[in-house]
Amino acid sequence: MLREFWEKHPDSSIALQTWFHDVEHATWNTPADIKAVYKNASFVANNRVVFNIKGNHLRLVVIVIYQHGVIYIRFVGTHEEYDRINVATI
């Protein structure tokens, strides 16, 4: 999903690749672990976390399954696109 987005929006590639690299090497056992690195992350219902990417130009929504160390990317897009989704159910 990230690759598809940055191929369509090349100006987002560095920011999204940086986020991916950080997450790939992270161990998030609690929301506090995420907040330690991403102070602007927002926590929503159903284990959704919203990240502001590329200087707050993009939004990235993931589901974090802390007990298994798994992250599912559910959405990446502009603020305008983000405003049209229901973060808690996407």
Backbone as CSV, one residue per row, in Angstrom:
resi,resn,N_x,N_y,N_z,CA_x,CA_y,CA_z,C_x,C_y,C_z
1,MET,0.819,-1.185,0.000,0.000,0.000,0.000,0.870,1.259,0.000
2,LEU,1.924,1.254,0.818,2.811,2.423,0.855,3.501,2.626,-0.482
3,ARG,4.010,1.538,-1.033,4.718,1.640,-2.313,3.794,2.160,-3.414
4,GLU,2.583,1.652,-3.462,1.627,2.129,-4.465,1.394,3.630,-4.315
5,PHE,1.289,4.087,-3.077,1.045,5.504,-2.844,2.236,6.338,-3.289
6,TRP,3.447,5.946,-2.878,4.585,6.793,-3.227,4.948,6.699,-4.705
7,GLU,4.551,5.634,-5.382,4.758,5.595,-6.830,3.843,6.595,-7.540
8,LYS,2.646,6.811,-6.999,1.729,7.800,-7.557,2.066,9.211,-7.092
9,HIS,2.687,9.309,-5.924,3.038,10.595,-5.308,4.517,10.551,-4.900
10,PRO,5.434,10.680,-5.870,6.863,10.514,-5.588,7.403,11.438,-4.491
11,ASP,6.776,12.589,-4.286,7.261,13.498,-3.248,7.032,12.942,-1.841
12,SER,6.264,11.874,-1.720,6.018,11.260,-0.415,6.942,10.080,-0.125
13,SER,7.731,9.661,-1.100,8.489,8.413,-0.960,9.481,8.434,0.196
14,ILE,10.231,9.490,0.350,11.238,9.526,1.416,10.577,9.462,2.791
15,ALA,9.524,10.241,2.991,8.845,10.253,4.292,8.233,8.892,4.609
16,LEU,7.581,8.271,3.646,6.956,6.973,3.887,7.995,5.869,4.060
17,GLN,9.063,5.927,3.292,10.121,4.928,3.452,10.811,5.075,4.805
18,THR,10.981,6.291,5.255,11.573,6.529,6.574,10.680,5.960,7.662
19,TRP,9.375,6.243,7.583,8.431,5.692,8.562,8.508,4.165,8.546
20,PHE,8.473,3.566,7.367,8.520,2.106,7.254,9.791,1.551,7.881
21,HIS,10.913,2.165,7.601,12.186,1.712,8.167,12.146,1.782,9.689
22,ASP,11.636,2.875,10.221,11.528,3.019,11.676,10.658,1.920,12.273
23,VAL,9.520,1.670,11.666,8.577,0.685,12.185,9.134,-0.728,12.063
24,GLU,9.813,-0.982,10.978,10.393,-2.304,10.751,11.373,-2.684,11.866
25,HIS,12.026,-1.691,12.437,13.020,-1.937,13.483,12.505,-1.644,14.893
26,ALA,11.243,-1.307,15.005,10.674,-0.939,16.301,10.061,-2.150,17.002
27,THR,9.970,-2.035,18.313,9.222,-2.985,19.120,8.216,-2.166,19.906
28,TRP,6.967,-2.266,19.504,5.911,-1.508,20.152,5.053,-2.461,20.975
29,ASN,5.218,-2.392,22.284,4.424,-3.220,23.185,3.243,-2.468,23.773
30,THR,3.308,-1.156,23.734,2.244,-0.314,24.281,2.158,0.974,23.461
31,PRO,1.063,1.716,23.586,0.995,3.016,22.922,2.116,3.962,23.375
32,ALA,2.569,3.840,24.585,3.661,4.696,25.072,4.936,4.486,24.257
33,ASP,5.163,3.274,23.777,6.338,3.005,22.932,6.251,3.787,21.634
34,ILE,5.051,3.888,21.084,4.857,4.660,19.850,5.052,6.139,20.142
35,LYS,4.440,6.620,21.218,4.530,8.045,21.583,5.967,8.477,21.851
36,ALA,6.808,7.569,22.303,8.203,7.902,22.575,8.930,8.324,21.306
37,VAL,8.505,7.793,20.170,9.141,8.101,18.887,8.305,9.075,18.065
38,TYR,6.999,8.862,18.067,6.075,9.682,17.274,5.149,10.432,18.220
39,LYS,5.611,11.556,18.688,4.878,12.338,19.685,3.521,12.835,19.180
40,ASN,3.368,12.989,17.864,2.110,13.477,17.298,1.160,12.357,16.882
41,ALA,1.532,11.117,17.170,0.635,10.009,16.825,-0.651,10.136,17.635
42,SER,-1.763,9.797,16.981,-3.069,9.829,17.648,-3.601,8.411,17.753
43,PHE,-4.175,8.096,18.899,-4.711,6.764,19.143,-6.231,6.821,19.086
44,VAL,-6.791,5.927,18.289,-8.222,5.913,18.017,-8.754,4.540,18.435
45,ALA,-10.053,4.390,18.442,-10.680,3.121,18.808,-10.158,1.965,17.965
46,ASN,-10.301,0.774,18.498,-9.966,-0.470,17.783,-8.499,-0.563,17.400
47,ASN,-7.624,-0.083,18.286,-6.169,-0.164,18.095,-5.658,0.568,16.861
48,ARG,-6.414,1.551,16.389,-5.942,2.359,15.260,-4.996,3.436,15.772
49,VAL,-3.958,3.684,14.994,-3.021,4.765,15.277,-2.911,5.602,14.011
50,VAL,-2.986,6.911,14.189,-2.886,7.840,13.062,-1.554,8.566,13.170
51,PHE,-0.782,8.507,12.086,0.507,9.185,12.017,0.408,10.345,11.038
52,ASN,1.001,11.457,11.417,1.152,12.588,10.509,2.484,12.397,9.801
53,ILE,2.436,12.349,8.490,3.622,12.049,7.680,3.948,13.242,6.797
54,LYS,5.227,13.403,6.524,5.705,14.442,5.609,5.288,15.831,6.084
55,GLY,5.690,16.138,7.304,5.400,17.457,7.837,3.918,17.728,7.964
56,ASN,3.162,16.673,8.276,1.722,16.766,8.481,0.947,16.977,7.173
57,HIS,1.542,16.616,6.044,0.848,16.713,4.758,0.055,15.446,4.442
58,LEU,0.440,14.334,5.052,-0.221,13.056,4.797,-0.643,12.434,6.117
59,ARG,-1.614,11.541,6.021,-2.037,10.765,7.184,-1.874,9.288,6.850
60,LEU,-1.424,8.564,7.846,-1.235,7.123,7.738,-1.959,6.491,8.913
61,VAL,-2.863,5.556,8.625,-3.628,4.880,9.672,-3.228,3.409,9.676
62,VAL,-2.896,2.923,10.857,-2.525,1.520,11.012,-3.307,0.911,12.163
63,ILE,-3.396,-0.402,12.143,-3.884,-1.161,13.290,-2.660,-1.812,13.906
64,VAL,-2.519,-1.676,15.205,-1.385,-2.278,15.902,-1.910,-3.402,16.792
65,ILE,-1.375,-4.592,16.580,-1.675,-5.737,17.436,-0.442,-5.929,18.314
66,TYR,-0.445,-5.251,19.448,0.737,-5.173,20.302,1.248,-6.542,20.724
67,GLN,0.347,-7.444,21.145,0.779,-8.727,21.683,1.473,-9.612,20.662
68,HIS,1.264,-9.336,19.364,1.902,-10.135,18.317,2.957,-9.359,17.531
69,GLY,3.099,-8.082,17.830,4.077,-7.272,17.116,3.732,-7.078,15.650
70,VAL,2.434,-6.972,15.354,1.971,-6.870,13.971,1.340,-5.501,13.744
71,ILE,1.617,-4.944,12.570,1.036,-3.666,12.175,0.392,-3.845,10.806
72,TYR,-0.875,-3.467,10.713,-1.603,-3.509,9.448,-1.837,-2.085,8.976
73,ILE,-1.377,-1.789,7.789,-1.620,-0.474,7.208,-3.029,-0.479,6.632
74,ARG,-3.836,0.462,7.071,-5.225,0.530,6.639,-5.494,1.692,5.694
75,PHE,-4.688,2.757,5.771,-4.942,3.933,4.945,-3.688,4.775,4.868
76,VAL,-3.438,5.325,3.701,-2.443,6.375,3.524,-3.027,7.352,2.510
77,GLY,-2.967,8.627,2.845,-3.527,9.619,1.933,-3.375,11.027,2.448
78,THR,-3.952,11.939,1.717,-3.903,13.354,2.078,-4.895,13.624,3.212
79,HIS,-4.809,14.802,3.776,-5.763,15.189,4.816,-7.184,15.205,4.261
80,GLU,-7.333,15.660,3.051,-8.664,15.698,2.430,-9.240,14.292,2.310
81,GLU,-8.429,13.344,1.862,-8.882,11.955,1.760,-9.158,11.374,3.145
82,TYR,-8.313,11.710,4.100,-8.476,11.243,5.478,-9.799,11.714,6.068
83,ASP,-10.186,12.939,5.762,-11.426,13.489,6.295,-12.663,12.742,5.806
84,ARG,-12.531,11.938,4.762,-13.666,11.208,4.204,-13.781,9.778,4.743
85,ILE,-12.866,9.364,5.615,-12.923,7.997,6.132,-13.347,7.993,7.590
86,ASN,-13.776,6.838,8.063,-14.031,6.629,9.478,-12.839,5.858,10.024
87,VAL,-12.001,6.551,10.741,-10.739,5.949,11.212,-10.982,4.732,12.087
88,ALA,-12.016,4.755,12.879,-12.271,3.660,13.819,-12.703,2.360,13.137
89,THR,-13.148,2.458,11.888,-13.639,1.243,11.228,-12.875,0.875,9.965
90,ILE,-12.000,1.734,9.498,-11.292,1.429,8.255,-10.345,0.250,8.438
